Each structure stands twice: as C-alpha cells, then as structure tokens.
Amino acid sequence: MAPKTSTPTKVVKRTPKKTPTKPGQIRDTEMKKNLLLLWVVFKTSGAHVNLAALSEHFNIKPNAAQMRFTRLKKKLEEMEVAEAEEAGDAQATAANDADADSDEGADAKLDSGDSA
C-alpha cells in the first residue's frame, strides 16, 4: 500500500477581535473620572489614612502601606493635573473659537458700515 501524502494546508492568520465592553464593565475613562471624584472627596474632607489598619488589611508592613499610599497619591495628583490641563485646553479652544467668530462678525459689520 502506498503511503498517504498530505496536501499542504494554508495557514490563515486571524487578528484577535477586540472584545466589546460588557454592560457591567466600566470603561477606563469612567473609571478615571470616578477615581478623581473619590480623590477630590478625600482631599476636601480632611480625612486621614490609618496606615496601621491599611497594612493589617493587606497583610503588609506599615512602611509598605505608607509607600503604596504615597505612590497612589502621586499618581492621582498627576491625573488631576492632566485632567485640569485637558479641561483648560478645551476651554481655551472654545474661547479661541468664540473670539474668531466675534472677529468675523465685527469684520462683517465694518464691511457693511463702510458703504456709506
């Protein structure tokens, strides 16, 4: 009996599809907004972190808990500054657009007023 020969098969590469956000999941942007809201509430309330309780909860040393909180605080402050800059850029763009619209309107008034 003759040996079986197999025909070469084509390998089709498929790109993995991005999984859609599930209804129960929170998007990253929503998570950042919620996190910044919580951060602002924490700062404005004047609350203090009980590092001993935090370290006990996570089963780490108090110094490690303090370091984690310090790093988190730094990241949240950076996020807060970036959010403010984005809001400032958006406001500046809107103000520039409004100025450009008012300048065009003033030019139109000057053009129509010079015909006398």
Beta strands, then each sheet from edge to edge (+ up, - down):
end
